[in-house]
Amino acid sequence: MGTLSDLLALARQRALKLGLPYQGALTPAESWEIWQLAPGAKLVDIRTRAELDWVGRVPAAVELEWSSWPGMQRNPNFLTQLRQQVDTEALVMFLCRSGVRSDGAARLAAGAGYSNCYNILEGFEGDKDGKGQRNRIGGWRHAGLPWHQG
């Protein structure tokens, strides 16, 4: 387990290397460590209700849909709902299935005044393997981090 400042510095280095407009990018294991070390940090799971119900949930995460299933229409109230549930001063880590939608959420939040936003790379399920299946390469579940069936 690293120190909070070491983990955040690593995330910032990744953000600079990738040209991200938010504070940093974290692996699932790093985000779990930060969540344990940083009082008031929030993990915001932006997957759809269907994903949460069928694939699994992260205990104590703020659940806020970025888009809704089945049509994957963007949630027009995302930012309003985020402001209602998460203080703009909080350290906020966004999680989705594979790290793509959460990048969009981190970008939006950073542009709306959240000054401490992070994307969780690999997401909850990670990348697809050679057979097109998830949960075998990267991701929250593959890392053995806490989750439960929806």
Backbone as a ProteinNet text record, in pm:
[ID]
protein_1_A
[PRIMARY]
MGTLSDLLALARQRALKLGLPYQGALTPAESWEIWQLAPGAKLVDIRTRAELDWVGRVPAAVELEWSSWPGMQRNPNFLTQLRQQVDTEALVMFLCRSGVRSDGAARLAAGAGYSNCYNILEGFEGDKDGKGQRNRIGGWRHAGLPWHQG
[TERTIARY]
85.3	0	89.2	65.4	142.2	83.3	152.9	97.6	-0.9	-90.7	-189.6	-120.7	-20.7	46.2	119.2	177.8	245	145.1	31.1	-71	-127.7	-154.8	-209	-105.4	20.9	126.9	137.6	128.8	131.6	13.4	-104.8	-224.4	-209.4	-148.5	-126.2	-27.4	77.5	175.2	107.9	19	-54.7	-140.1	-206.4	-292.3	-211	-94.4	-9.1	36.4	78.2	125.2	13.7	-109.8	-223.5	-293.2	-250.1	-311.3	-454.3	-480.8	-617	-646.1	-769.3	-805.1	-849.3	-835.2	-870.9	-746.9	-762.1	-650.7	-566.7	-630.2	-548.4	-623.5	-547.6	-600.8	-542.9	-629.8	-593.5	-625.9	-547.2	-586.4	-694.3	-769.7	-867.5	-804	-690	-625.9	-583.7	-531.1	-492.3	-613.5	-723.2	-843.8	-897.2	-890.2	-933.9	-847.5	-715.9	-626.3	-658.3	-675.6	-706.4	-837.8	-936.4	-1067.5	-1053.7	-961.9	-939.1	-859.3	-770.2	-677.8	-728.6	-816.2	-858.8	-998.3	-1005.6	-1137.3	-1222.3	-1345.4	-1436.3	-1426.4	-1333	-1322.9	-1449.5	-1491.4	-1611.6	-1577.7	-1630.4	-1623.6	-1762	-1769.2	-1896.4	-1903.1	-1992	-2011.9	-2118.4	-2078.6	-2170.1	-2232.7	-2220.8	-2281.2	-2433.8	-2497.9	-2643.9	-2701.2	-2827.8	-2895.8	-2888.3	-2904	-2897	-2760.3	-2652.7	-2518.9	-2503.2	-2550.7	-2540.3	-2617.3	-2739.4	-2824	-2771.9	-2724.3	-2688.6	-2542.4	-2453.8	-2310.6	-2251.3	-2294.7	-2244.7	-2227	-2219.5	-2207.8	-2083.9	-2033.9	-1925.6	-1991.3	-1972.2	-2033.8	-1993	-2091	-2072.7	-2040.6	-2042.5	-2020.4	-2145.1	-2125.5	-2236.2	-2274.8	-2400.9	-2445.9	-2523	-2471.7	-2529.2	-2513	-2623.3	-2617	-2565.4	-2466.1	-2416.8	-2510.5	-2555.6	-2652.5	-2742.2	-2854.1	-2948.5	-2966.2	-2989.3	-3008.4	-3156.9	-3200.2	-3121.6	-3064.7	-3117.8	-3075.2	-2946.7	-2896.3	-2774.1	-2784.2	-2904.5	-2920.3	-2849.8	-2777.3	-2706.8	-2806.6	-2770.6	-2851.5	-2837.4	-2942.3	-2931.8	-2917.7	-2947	-2939.8	-2815.2	-2719	-2602	-2531.4	-2501.2	-2425.8	-2505.4	-2633.5	-2718.9	-2721.3	-2737	-2740.6	-2604.9	-2497.4	-2363.9	-2348.1	-2388.4	-2377.3	-2460.5	-2573.5	-2659.1	-2595.3	-2513.3	-2460.3	-2312.5	-2237.7	-2093.1	-2048.7	-1982.3	-1931.3	-1824.8	-1822.8	-1725.5	-1581.6	-1562.7	-1428.3	-1378.4	-1466.3	-1429.2	-1333.4	-1254.8	-1176.2	-1276.1	-1295.3	-1397.7	-1332.7	-1364.2	-1313.1	-1431.5	-1426.6	-1536.4	-1505.6	-1607.5	-1595.7	-1708.1	-1673.7	-1775.1	-1735.6	-1780.7	-1748.8	-1601.7	-1548.8	-1413	-1324.3	-1373.8	-1293.1	-1317.7	-1411.9	-1437.7	-1543.8	-1660.5	-1764.8	-1718.3	-1641.7	-1594	-1495.6	-1423.3	-1339	-1427.8	-1538	-1631.3	-1688.7	-1721.6	-1776.8	-1672.2	-1548	-1440.7	-1416.2	-1420.8	-1403.1	-1515	-1639.6	-1753.2	-1744.8	-1716.4	-1708.8	-1596.2	-1480.5	-1368.3	-1405	-1473.9	-1515.7	-1623.7	-1690.6	-1798.9	-1753.9	-1622.5	-1573.3	-1527.4	-1535.2	-1480.1	-1328.7	-1252.6	-1109.3	-1023.8	-1086.1	-1009.4	-1071.6	-1078.9	-1143.7	-1041.6	-1080.4	-996	-1080.5	-1022.4	-1086	-1022.6	-1107.5	-1056.2	-1038.9	-913	-879	-925.3	-956.5	-998.6	-1142.7	-1199.1	-1337.4	-1366.9	-1493.3	-1538.7	-1507.2	-1522.8	-1508.1	-1379.9	-1305.2	-1181.4	-1202.8	-1095.3	-1099.4	-1143.6	-1184.9	-1219.8	-1093.6	-1102.7	-990.9	-1002.5	-920.1	-920.1	-1049.9	-1131.6	-1261.7	-1376	-1341.4	-1444	-1512.3	-1451.4	-1511.2	-1437.6	-1513.6	-1456	-1432	-1377.7	-1347.7	-1227.8	-1146	-1025.2	-898.9	-915.2	-801.3	-835.5	-773.8	-795.2	-933.5	-956.9	-1087.6	-1096.1	-1196.3	-1221.5	-1240.5	-1329.1	-1357.6	-1235.2	-1166.2	-1047.7	-938.5	-933.9	-833.8	-869.7	-988.8	-1028.7	-1074.8	-1118.3	-1164	-1310	-1355.6	-1491.1	-1601.9	-1690.7	-1810.4	-1910.3	-2035.2	-2135.7	-2230.9	-2295	-2390.5	-2506.9	-2550.5	-2657.8	-2785.4
-118.4	0	123.8	213.8	337	445.1	556.8	670	742	815.8	890.2	985.7	1058.4	1154.5	1084.3	966.9	892.4	845.2	793.8	745.1	858.5	971.8	1086.6	1143.5	1143.2	1191	1100.9	971.3	877.2	901	922.7	949.5	1079.4	1180	1308.5	1292.2	1211.6	1186.2	1122.1	1026.6	962.7	1065.9	1152.6	1254.1	1346.1	1386.9	1473.1	1400.3	1275.2	1195	1175.4	1155.5	1131	1259	1374.9	1502.5	1516.8	1464.3	1468.5	1602.2	1651.1	1780	1771.3	1654.5	1637.5	1591.5	1572.9	1553.6	1429.2	1316.1	1197.4	1073.7	968.3	838.6	732.3	643.6	543.9	402.7	306.4	167.4	137.3	30	-4.6	-21.5	-90.5	-111.9	20.5	111.8	243.1	319.9	312.6	385	328.6	197.5	135.6	186	189.6	238.8	383.6	466.1	607.7	621.9	542.9	548.1	516.8	427.9	392.2	500	567.6	662.6	806.4	845.3	986	1006.2	1067.1	1093.1	1178.7	1139.7	1215.9	1186.4	1100.7	1064.7	989.9	1010.4	945.7	865.4	744.9	665.4	674.1	728.4	745.9	645	546.6	442.3	492.8	515.9	578.6	479.3	350.4	250.5	256.3	192.7	190.9	106.3	128.4	45.8	-101.6	-129.2	-267.7	-327.8	-255	-305	-330.6	-238.6	-254.5	-377.9	-394.1	-506.1	-640	-644.9	-771.5	-809.3	-709.7	-738.8	-729.8	-632.1	-619.5	-475.3	-457.4	-325.1	-315	-193.4	-164.8	-110.7	-177.2	-130.6	13.4	92.5	231.7	330.3	286.5	379.7	465.9	587.5	671.5	619.9	580.4	526.7	635.1	672.4	782.4	753.1	723.8	685.4	797.8	764.7	855	846.9	725.6	700.8	586.8	569.1	466.2	359.1	239.3	122.1	106.9	62.3	-2.8	91.2	209.5	295.7	371.4	369.6	440.9	591.7	646.3	790.5	854.7	962.9	1035.3	1090.9	1087	1141.4	1293.4	1366.2	1512.2	1578.1	1504.5	1559	1513.4	1454.4	1397.6	1499.5	1615.7	1714.3	1764.9	1787.3	1830.2	1724	1599.5	1489.5	1472.5	1490.8	1482.3	1589.9	1711.3	1821.5	1795.2	1727.6	1696.7	1592	1505	1392.1	1401.3	1484.8	1492.2	1638.1	1676.4	1812.4	1840.2	1961.4	1996.7	1994.3	2000	1996.2	1853.7	1755	1616.3	1559.5	1463.2	1383.2	1283.2	1288.8	1208.7	1115.9	986.9	886.8	826.9	832.5	783.9	644.5	556.6	417.3	384.4	316.4	262.5	118	64.5	-74.2	-91.6	-1	-21.2	102.5	213.3	333.9	439.7	417.6	513.6	616.5	568.7	662.7	742.9	678.5	748.2	859.8	844.3	952.9	1072.1	1046.4	1154.6	1222.7	1143.3	1199.8	1284.3	1237.8	1314.3	1445	1440.3	1562	1662	1613.6	1701.3	1762.4	1679.4	1726.9	1829.3	1800.8	1894.6	2028.9	2024.1	2147.1	2222.9	2154.9	2215.5	2255.9	2255.5	2305.4	2202.2	2073.5	1970.7	1969.1	2007.5	2028.5	1906.1	1797.5	1680.4	1553.4	1545	1434.2	1333.5	1206.6	1097.9	996.6	940.3	831.9	701.2	599.5	467.6	389.6	373.3	299.9	154.6	93.8	-47.3	-67.5	23.3	12.6	-106.5	-142.3	-251.8	-387.5	-397.5	-526.8	-543.3	-436.5	-446.2	-457.7	-486	-498.2	-638	-649.9	-781.1	-860.8	-991.3	-1079.4	-1123.4	-1216.2	-1264.3	-1328.8	-1372.3	-1432.5	-1332.3	-1205.6	-1102.5	-1098	-1159.3	-1162.7	-1068.1	-1009.8	-919.5	-994.5	-924.2	-975.1	-1068.2	-1067.7	-1150.9	-1068.7	-946.8	-857.2	-724.1	-696.1	-568.3	-556.4	-443.2	-415.2	-438.7	-377.2	-382.7	-526.5	-600.1	-737.6	-826.9	-818	-901.4	-873.2	-749.7	-712	-766.9	-828.1	-885.1	-782.1	-666.8	-560.8	-584.6	-523.5	-551.2	-518.4	-613.5	-594.9	-701.6	-681	-783.1	-786.3	-901.6	-917.3	-824.2	-755.4	-657.2	-717.1
0	0	0	-93.2	-101.6	-13	-7.4	66.4	-24.3	35.9	-41.8	-138.5	-91.1	-179.5	-294.5	-269.5	-376.5	-482.4	-436.7	-529.7	-614.7	-551.5	-625.9	-722.8	-683.3	-773.4	-896.6	-877.2	-988.8	-1083.2	-1025.8	-1106.3	-1185.4	-1124.8	-1193	-1308	-1285.6	-1392	-1512.6	-1487.2	-1597.6	-1671.2	-1596	-1657.5	-1748.2	-1701.9	-1784.3	-1909.8	-1894.1	-2007.3	-2110.4	-2062.5	-2151.6	-2196.1	-2142.3	-2178.6	-2127.7	-2010.6	-1955	-1889	-1901.1	-1842.6	-1696	-1637	-1496.2	-1419.3	-1289.4	-1197.5	-1222	-1254.9	-1271.7	-1314.2	-1343.1	-1384.2	-1291.5	-1244.1	-1143.3	-1189.4	-1145.2	-1163.2	-1058.6	-1075.6	-973	-834.2	-826.3	-695.8	-632.9	-713.2	-660.4	-610.2	-685.3	-643	-511.8	-494.4	-368.9	-252.2	-273.8	-168.5	-133	-234.6	-210.1	-135.8	-174.9	-109.3	39.7	73.6	214.2	287.7	216.6	279.4	286.9	195.8	185.9	245.3	362	421.6	327.9	310.3	225.4	77.1	35.7	-106.4	-147.4	-270.9	-323.4	-447.6	-454.1	-574.9	-637.3	-757.5	-826.5	-940	-923.9	-1023.9	-1119.6	-1244.1	-1339.9	-1437.5	-1407.9	-1496.2	-1488.8	-1584.8	-1589.5	-1475.9	-1445.2	-1344.1	-1384.9	-1513.8	-1561	-1530.3	-1556.1	-1525.9	-1376.1	-1294.9	-1150	-1104	-1156.6	-1115.3	-1166.1	-1291.3	-1353	-1336.7	-1329	-1328.3	-1187.5	-1110.4	-974.1	-931.3	-799.1	-739.6	-651.7	-637.3	-543.9	-416.4	-303.1	-179	-145.9	-105.5	-60.9	-172.6	-298.1	-408.6	-427.5	-474.9	-518.2	-655.8	-674	-803.1	-876.5	-992.8	-1069.3	-1217.8	-1284	-1425.9	-1515.3	-1596.3	-1701.1	-1821.2	-1848.5	-1954.5	-1907.7	-1976.9	-1932.3	-2038.8	-1991.3	-2076.3	-2104	-2222.3	-2326.1	-2432.1	-2446.7	-2556.8	-2534.1	-2411	-2372.2	-2398.6	-2374.4	-2383.7	-2264.9	-2292.8	-2186.7	-2086.3	-1960.9	-1852.4	-1854	-1891.8	-1899.8	-1762.7	-1657.2	-1521.2	-1445.9	-1516.5	-1450	-1360	-1414	-1337.1	-1216.5	-1235.4	-1123.8	-1015.1	-1054.4	-957.7	-889.1	-963.5	-904.6	-797.6	-829.8	-732.7	-607.8	-623.3	-507.7	-416.4	-473.7	-397.1	-361.2	-432.7	-411.4	-409.4	-302.1	-287.8	-393	-446.2	-550.3	-499.5	-368.4	-310.5	-284.7	-298.6	-268.4	-372.7	-331.4	-422.7	-483	-614.8	-681.3	-783.4	-770.9	-864.3	-938.7	-1070.5	-1153.4	-1207	-1200.2	-1243	-1340	-1449.3	-1541.6	-1573.2	-1685.3	-1720.6	-1755.1	-1840.8	-1891.4	-1886.7	-1832	-1819.3	-1923.8	-2015.8	-2122.4	-2081.3	-2037.8	-1993.8	-1873	-1785	-1665.7	-1701.9	-1812.6	-1862.8	-1898.5	-1967.2	-2002.4	-1880.1	-1778.5	-1654.6	-1582.8	-1578.2	-1513.8	-1588.5	-1721.3	-1801.3	-1772.3	-1771.4	-1745.5	-1605.8	-1506.2	-1368.4	-1351.3	-1410	-1399.5	-1461.8	-1575.1	-1641.3	-1566.1	-1472.8	-1395.5	-1254.5	-1230.9	-1103.6	-1002.9	-1036.9	-948.4	-973	-874.1	-894.6	-861.8	-817.7	-775.6	-833.2	-967.7	-1038.8	-1090.9	-1082.1	-1129.8	-1206	-1310.5	-1383.5	-1337.6	-1318.4	-1284	-1414	-1452.7	-1574.1	-1560.6	-1669.2	-1674.7	-1630.8	-1550.7	-1508.2	-1418.7	-1412.4	-1326.9	-1389.2	-1521.8	-1589.2	-1669.3	-1691.4	-1767.5	-1917.6	-1987.5	-2133.4	-2175.1	-2299.5	-2354.9	-2382.1	-2358.3	-2391	-2536.7	-2578.3	-2716.3	-2759.7	-2663.7	-2693.7	-2680.8	-2659.2	-2647.5	-2511.7	-2410.4	-2277.3	-2183	-2091.7	-1991.9	-1861.4	-1762.3	-1627.7	-1624	-1729	-1730.8	-1748.7	-1801.2	-1822.7	-1757.7	-1645.5	-1577.5	-1516.8	-1456	-1398.2	-1248.2	-1189.2	-1045	-996.1	-1063.8	-1020.8	-1033.7	-1147	-1171.6	-1068.5	-1017.7	-916.5	-777.6	-764.2	-637.2	-535.4	-582.6	-493.1	-453.4	-343.9	-293.5	-394.4	-410.1	-492.6	-450.6	-488.5	-463.3	-581.4	-596.8	-707.4	-684.3	-791.4	-783	-734.7
[MASK]
++++++++++++++++++++++++++++++++++++++++++++++++++++++++++++++++++++++++++++++++++++++++++++++++++++++++++++++++++++++++++++++++++++++++++++++++++++++

